[in-house]
Amino acid sequence: MKTSILVQNLKCGGCAHTITTKLSEIENISDININVEESKVSFKYTNEADAFAVKDKLKTLGYPSIDDNNNIVSKAKSFVSCATGKLST
């Protein structure tokens, strides 16, 4: 199955690189596509638990979905994730 999650704090290719790298580590997740302009993370998954794992991982990285709270901690985490992604490319 395929789905998309609209996220907060997605700013650039560094963010996209970090998200792609970390989500690819989750079992049963494939075809990850990040659209920075739309703040959209799309992917294929095997079962619903895998999709929830992606949502949780995004929140942990500082990219909560649009229906989650975007507090200062999330913003700080996304800044670090972004910087890490820029350095890794």
Disulfide bonds with the S-S distance in Angstrom:
none
